[in-house]
Amino acid sequence: MQPKEEVKQRLLRAKKHVRRSKLFYIHFAGYLIVVALLLYNLYIVEGAYKNTIISLNLSVLVLWTVAIVLHAWRVFKERKVFRKSWVEKKIASYLEKEEVEETKMWE
């Protein structure tokens, strides 16, 4: 591919990834709000239909939790929390700290 087309393709992939991340965060915010409301509903529920309401609320919580986990996996499956470069940077920073501490020690 030509360099211009390659840059366009990379830009489109980046825009797509940002859009997917944005939609996930909106989905997650809605999930947190609904979970808070359902938990409050579980706290205040009374009456003849108490067991039905509790089972409905719990099933919604479980199913939506599974959906949000699957959505997160689809969006963030390419990201790794501890990349090799991160590990190498941390090792270097610890070694640097040790070296600085050793030079400050009294002999």
C-alpha positions as CSV (number, residue, x, y, z in Angstrom):
1,M,0.0,0.0,0.0
2,Q,1.0,3.6,-0.5
3,P,2.0,5.6,2.5
4,K,-1.0,7.9,2.3
5,E,-3.4,5.0,2.1
6,E,-1.7,3.3,5.0
7,V,-2.0,6.5,7.1
8,K,-5.7,6.7,6.2
9,Q,-6.2,3.0,7.2
10,R,-4.5,3.6,10.6
11,L,-6.5,6.7,11.2
12,L,-9.8,4.8,10.5
13,R,-8.8,2.0,12.8
14,A,-7.9,4.5,15.5
15,K,-11.3,6.3,15.1
16,K,-13.1,2.9,15.2
17,H,-11.3,1.9,18.4
18,V,-12.0,5.3,20.1
19,R,-15.7,5.0,19.1
20,R,-15.8,1.5,20.6
21,S,-14.2,2.6,23.8
22,K,-16.6,5.6,24.1
23,L,-19.6,3.3,23.6
24,F,-18.3,0.9,26.2
25,Y,-17.9,3.7,28.8
26,I,-21.4,5.0,28.1
27,H,-22.7,1.4,28.5
28,F,-20.7,1.0,31.7
29,A,-22.1,4.3,33.1
30,G,-25.7,3.2,32.4
31,Y,-24.9,-0.2,34.0
32,L,-23.7,1.4,37.2
33,I,-26.8,3.6,37.4
34,V,-29.2,0.7,36.8
35,V,-27.3,-1.5,39.3
36,A,-27.6,1.2,42.0
37,L,-31.3,1.5,41.3
38,L,-31.9,-2.3,41.3
39,L,-29.9,-2.7,44.6
40,Y,-32.0,0.1,46.1
41,N,-35.1,-1.7,44.9
42,L,-34.0,-4.9,46.5
43,Y,-33.6,-3.0,49.8
44,I,-37.0,-1.4,49.8
45,V,-39.2,-4.2,48.2
46,E,-42.1,-5.4,50.2
47,G,-45.5,-7.0,49.6
48,A,-47.0,-10.1,48.0
49,Y,-44.8,-10.1,45.0
50,K,-41.5,-9.7,46.9
51,N,-40.0,-13.0,45.7
52,T,-40.9,-12.3,42.0
53,I,-39.4,-8.8,42.1
54,I,-36.2,-10.0,43.8
55,S,-35.7,-12.8,41.3
56,L,-36.4,-10.5,38.4
57,N,-33.9,-7.9,39.7
58,L,-31.2,-10.5,40.3
59,S,-31.7,-12.0,36.9
60,V,-31.3,-8.5,35.3
61,L,-28.2,-7.9,37.4
62,V,-26.6,-11.2,36.4
63,L,-27.4,-11.0,32.7
64,W,-26.3,-7.4,32.4
65,T,-23.1,-8.1,34.3
66,V,-22.3,-10.9,31.8
67,A,-23.1,-8.6,28.9
68,I,-20.9,-5.8,30.3
69,V,-18.0,-8.2,30.8
70,L,-18.4,-9.5,27.2
71,H,-18.5,-6.0,25.9
72,A,-15.4,-5.0,27.8
73,W,-13.6,-8.1,26.5
74,R,-14.4,-7.2,22.9
75,V,-13.2,-3.6,23.4
76,F,-10.1,-4.2,25.4
77,K,-9.0,-7.7,24.3
78,E,-6.0,-6.2,22.5
79,R,-4.8,-4.2,25.4
80,K,-2.6,-5.8,28.0
81,V,-2.3,-4.4,31.5
82,F,1.3,-5.3,32.0
83,R,3.0,-4.9,28.6
84,K,6.7,-5.9,28.2
85,S,7.7,-2.3,27.8
86,W,5.9,-1.4,31.1
87,V,7.7,-4.2,32.9
88,E,11.1,-3.1,31.5
89,K,10.4,0.5,32.6
90,K,9.5,-0.5,36.1
91,I,12.6,-2.7,36.4
92,A,14.8,0.2,35.2
93,S,13.2,2.6,37.7
94,Y,13.7,0.3,40.6
95,L,17.3,-0.3,39.7
96,E,17.8,3.4,39.4
97,K,16.2,3.9,42.8
98,E,18.5,1.3,44.4
99,E,21.5,2.9,42.8
100,V,20.6,6.3,44.1
101,E,19.9,4.9,47.6
102,E,23.2,3.1,47.6
103,T,25.1,6.3,46.9
104,K,23.3,8.1,49.7
105,M,24.2,5.5,52.3
106,W,26.8,6.4,55.0
107,E,29.8,4.3,55.0
